[in-house]
Amino acid sequence: MKEYMVNITTIEDVKKFVSTVMRFDFDIDLISGRYAVDAKSIMGIFSVDLSKSLKLVAHTDDTAELEQAIDEFIVK
């Protein structure tokens, strides 16, 4: 399991983010406060506060390809 902090602020960002993470077979969650949603669900992402950074939790040990794919969203 690997965690990243990500920013997804616009509707276009949400669409691009979801289409990117859909390519991966493992589960990916976004956590905002005490709420966790499926990162592959557009409706789920719109149900959390996008004005703040979200914690992304990838349920796999091999995250190199994912990290490269979502690099523009990762908070550095």
MILO-857008 format. One line per field, with one value per residue: residue number from 1; x, y, z of N, C-alpha, C, O in turn; residue in one letter. Coordinates in pm, whole numbers, m for minus. Layout:
voza <- c(NUM;...)
n.x <- c(X;...)
n.y <- c(Y;...)
n.z <- c(Z;...)
ca.x <- c(X;...)
ca.y <- c(Y;...)
ca.z <- c(Z;...)
c.x <- c(X;...)
c.y <- c(Y;...)
c.z <- c(Z;...)
o.x <- c(X;...)
o.y <- c(Y;...)
o.z <- c(Z;...)
kolke <- c(A;...)
END
This chain:
voza <- c(1;2;3;4;5;6;7;8;9;10;11;12;13;14;15;16;17;18;19;20;21;22;23;24;25;26;27;28;29;30;31;32;33;34;35;36;37;38;39;40;41;42;43;44;45;46;47;48;49;50;51;52;53;54;55;56;57;58;59;60;61;62;63;64;65;66;67;68;69;70;71;72;73;74;75;76)
n.x <- c(85;54;80;m21;m37;m273;m388;m689;m866;m1037;m1318;m1226;m982;m1076;m1202;m979;m812;m967;m992;m727;m657;m830;m708;m562;m548;m569;m717;m791;m811;m953;m907;m1069;m1062;m1267;m1387;m1386;m1347;m1397;m1139;m1179;m1426;m1622;m1846;m1805;m1569;m1661;m1814;m1658;m1459;m1302;m1143;m934;m628;m620;m586;m440;m472;m314;m375;m158;175;338;382;505;438;183;247;396;198;10;151;122;m80;10;101;381)
n.y <- c(m118;220;571;896;1253;1442;1692;1779;1985;2100;2044;1937;1834;1628;1456;1384;1269;1048;899;832;678;465;283;109;m204;m249;m153;187;448;762;986;1209;1385;1216;1065;823;754;582;614;581;664;909;1038;980;1126;1386;1410;1480;1732;1930;2149;2115;1930;1582;1254;995;651;374;43;m156;m287;m217;72;236;286;398;626;774;818;982;1204;1487;1554;1504;1635;1822)
n.z <- c(0;m81;m24;m132;m149;m317;m550;m686;m861;m1058;m1284;m1522;m1433;m1266;m1452;m1611;m1417;m1326;m1566;m1597;m1363;m1395;m1559;m1408;m1236;m962;m642;m569;m349;m243;19;227;502;718;527;272;m68;m380;m605;m872;m933;m1062;m953;m684;m630;m671;m446;m232;m61;m280;m258;m92;m37;m116;23;m146;m167;m272;m328;m354;m404;m608;m736;m918;m1192;m1162;m1008;m1192;m1385;m1253;m1183;m1227;m1053;m798;m484;m424)
ca.x <- c(0;132;m5;23;m129;m303;m481;m779;m944;m1135;m1394;m1135;m888;m1147;m1217;m848;m764;m1043;m955;m591;m652;m910;m620;m494;m635;m580;m804;m732;m907;m922;m955;m1085;m1108;m1306;m1456;m1305;m1423;m1326;m1075;m1222;m1565;m1638;m1944;m1740;m1475;m1738;m1879;m1564;m1414;m1189;m1062;m822;m557;m677;m490;m464;m418;m309;m368;m61;313;404;315;589;364;78;309;430;74;m61;252;75;m175;77;150;525)
ca.y <- c(0;344;690;1023;1365;1490;1804;1765;2105;2140;1936;1876;1754;1507;1368;1334;1184;922;821;782;571;351;189;20;m311;m251;m53;318;527;900;1011;1350;1381;1080;1004;755;725;512;712;555;707;1053;1083;973;1238;1510;1413;1526;1871;1938;2269;2071;1813;1453;1146;884;525;271;m87;m239;m256;m170;197;320;329;488;752;846;856;1088;1299;1625;1575;1482;1753;1807)
ca.z <- c(0;m92;m9;m191;m136;m452;m569;m801;m831;m1159;m1348;m1619;m1354;m1220;m1568;m1650;m1310;m1328;m1685;m1574;m1262;m1441;m1631;m1314;m1188;m816;m581;m536;m272;m207;154;264;640;756;414;171;m190;m488;m694;m1009;m941;m1079;m853;m553;m617;m656;m315;m129;m71;m372;m232;m9;m87;m81;37;m237;m115;m375;m262;m426;m369;m729;m771;m1004;m1311;m1114;m968;m1315;m1453;m1179;m1136;m1230;m943;m670;m414;m403)
c.x <- c(89;35;62;m80;m147;m397;m559;m881;m1053;m1209;m1306;m1033;m952;m1159;m1085;m795;m834;m1003;m814;m591;m735;m825;m558;m593;m656;m672;m726;m841;m858;m985;m954;m1145;m1141;m1381;m1356;m1395;m1334;m1270;m1116;m1366;m1575;m1735;m1884;m1648;m1550;m1808;m1786;m1521;m1288;m1104;m940;m753;m623;m566;m532;m398;m429;m286;m286;78;389;335;395;513;252;136;344;304;3;31;201;m21;m109;128;298;576)
c.y <- c(123;461;811;1130;1421;1609;1779;1877;2140;2019;1863;1788;1622;1408;1304;1236;1047;838;763;665;449;245;85;m79;m312;m140;73;398;670;925;1161;1351;1239;1007;942;723;652;617;693;599;859;1107;1081;1091;1369;1520;1458;1670;1880;2063;2236;1953;1686;1351;1034;761;421;137;m186;m201;m198;m44;285;373;426;625;837;898;973;1198;1443;1657;1564;1613;1730;1903)
c.z <- c(0;m87;m73;m154;m277;m447;m697;m786;m933;m1214;m1448;m1550;m1311;m1337;m1606;m1546;m1314;m1449;m1671;m1478;m1302;m1511;m1538;m1252;m1037;m766;m546;m467;m258;m71;180;404;679;646;316;52;m289;m584;m839;m1032;m950;m974;m713;m530;m599;m521;m202;m159;m157;m351;m146;m75;m35;m65;m58;m176;m226;m306;m345;m378;m487;m781;m865;m1125;m1273;m1081;m1090;m1384;m1386;m1131;m1129;m1114;m806;m613;m382;m299)
o.x <- c(188;m77;183;m196;m50;m476;m500;m973;m1152;m1168;m1311;m999;m888;m1130;m1078;m740;m768;m984;m785;m530;m713;m865;m506;m706;m752;m701;m612;m951;m738;m1100;m855;m1263;m1055;m1432;m1254;m1506;m1211;m1344;m1089;m1422;m1541;m1709;m1911;m1647;m1509;m1858;m1830;m1544;m1180;m1002;m851;m812;m676;m463;m644;m281;m539;m187;m338;98;494;240;356;522;228;81;323;303;m59;m8;234;m40;m166;192;334;695)
o.y <- c(130;453;827;1099;1444;1624;1760;1866;2204;1905;1740;1680;1517;1290;1183;1131;943;718;658;561;340;129;m17;m43;m372;m45;67;414;696;891;1230;1322;1151;897;1003;671;660;699;780;575;930;1210;1170;1149;1454;1627;1473;1721;1842;2080;2321;1884;1684;1359;984;766;385;120;m284;m95;m136;m52;400;492;525;728;958;1010;1054;1278;1515;1774;1609;1692;1629;1904)
o.z <- c(73;m137;m68;m131;m349;m354;m804;m705;m896;m1192;m1458;m1599;m1318;m1320;m1631;m1580;m1307;m1436;m1728;m1507;m1249;m1519;m1586;m1220;m989;m839;m501;m521;m260;m47;159;423;674;668;283;70;m283;m638;m922;m1139;m855;m913;m633;m422;m520;m485;m88;m268;m112;m419;m129;m159;76;m133;m51;m138;m268;m234;m398;m319;m469;m859;m890;m1156;m1343;m1120;m1090;m1437;m1455;m1045;m1035;m1081;m706;m683;m320;m269)
kolke <- c(M;K;E;Y;M;V;N;I;T;T;I;E;D;V;K;K;F;V;S;T;V;M;R;F;D;F;D;I;D;L;I;S;G;R;Y;A;V;D;A;K;S;I;M;G;I;F;S;V;D;L;S;K;S;L;K;L;V;A;H;T;D;D;T;A;E;L;E;Q;A;I;D;E;F;I;V;K)
END
